[in-house]
């Protein structure tokens, strides 16, 4: 799509726009992955807590017997370790998402600030709003303002 822009956009600007689109896609990918892991972790944790309540504490006569049964079964340790892994993965993806979001917004802000360099000719400057509209419509990238 970006390669098909007219003669009012030079190759360097097209490459910068493509880089911006790639960073936006990478950010969106990390955002989706982090949300999926959060949902999976909440489901796993909810099911595990429900299992503990209904099958261990609800059916047992004493709390000590329930706790003893919980620690006697190694599957419970594996489930707790799996939940810990999910939490670690969420933290990792959150870090990567924040990092790519910062890179994306920095490049987008630079593009907005330097738009007069990218479209230096008066006839090109008049056509840049078409590129901005296309970027907003096709890729959900706002180049009209620096703010998110």
N, C-alpha and C positions, 0 to 999 in steps of 0.2 A: 504494500500500500504506500509506504513512504517512498519507495523507489520510483513510483509513478507520479510524483509531484512534478509540477511544470518547471519551466526554465526560470521562474522567479525564485527558486530555491536552489542554491548551489550544492555541490556534493558534500562539502564539509558540514553544512547545515543538515543535510539528509542523514549523514552518519551520526551526528549528534542526536537527532530526533530518533533514529533507530536505537541508539544506545539508551536513550531515555525510555523508550518502549520496552527494551529488554530488562532494564532495572525495575520498571513497573511490574512486568510479568513475574520477575523473580520475587519481588515483594509480595505480590498477590499469592504466589505459590506458597511461600512460607506462612502467610496469614492463614491460608486454607489448611495447611498441614497442622499448624498449631491448634486451630479450632477442632480439627478431627481428633487430635490426641487429647485435648481437654475433655471432649465429649466421651471418648473411650475411657479415660481415667475416671470420670464421674460415674459412668455406668458400672465399671469394675468395682469401684469403691462402694457404690450404693448396693450392688448385689452382694458384695462381701459382708457389708454391715448387716444387711437383711438376713443373710445366711447365719451370721453369728448370733443375731438376736433370736431368730425363729428356731434354729436347730440346736443351738448350744445353750443359751440362757433361758429360753422359754420352755424347753422340754426338760431341763435339769432341775433336780431338787435343791441343789445348793450352788452357790457361786464358786466355791472352791472346786467342786467337781467339774464345772464348766470350764474354768480356767485351766485345770489340769488336762482336760480333754483337748482344749485348744492347743496347748503346748506339746502334747504327746503326738500330734499328727504333723508330719513334715510338710504335707500339702499346704497347710496354713502358712508356713514360713515362705514357701515358694510363691504363694499368692501375695503376701506382703512384699516380697522382693520384686514381684512383677509390678505392683502398684508404685513402689519406689522407682523402678525403671521408668514407668510412665511419667512420673513427676519430674525425673531428671530429663527426659526427652522434651517435656513441655518447657522446662527452663532453658534448654539448649535452643529449641526452636524460637522461643521468645527473644533470646539474645540475637539469633540470626535475623529474625524478623525486624527487630529494632535497628540492627546494623544496616540492613538493606533499605529500610524505610528512610534512614538518615541519608544514605547515599543517593537514593532516588530524589528526595526533596532538595538536597543540595544541588544536584544537577538540574533539576527543574527550576530552582530559583536562579541559578546561574544563567540558564537559557532565557528567563524572563528579563534579567538585568542586562544581558548582552544582546538583546534582540536587535538593537540598532546596528550591531556589528554583523549579525547574521544576514540582515536585510539592509544593506548599506545604500543601495540605489533607491531613488524615490519611487520608481515604478514597482520595484520589488516590495518596498515598504507598504504600498497600497494593497498588495496581494497577500500579505502575511496573515491577515485575519482569516483567509480561507484555510491556510495551514492550521491555524489555531482552532478553528471550528472543526476541522477534520480530526485533529488530535483529541479534542474533547468528545466528539461523537463516537469515534472508532475505538479509542483506547482509554477514555475517561481520564485524560491528562489535561489539567487546566493550565494553560500557559498565559492566560490573560492577567493573572495576579500572582504575587509571590506567596501569599498565604495559602494554606491548605484548602 
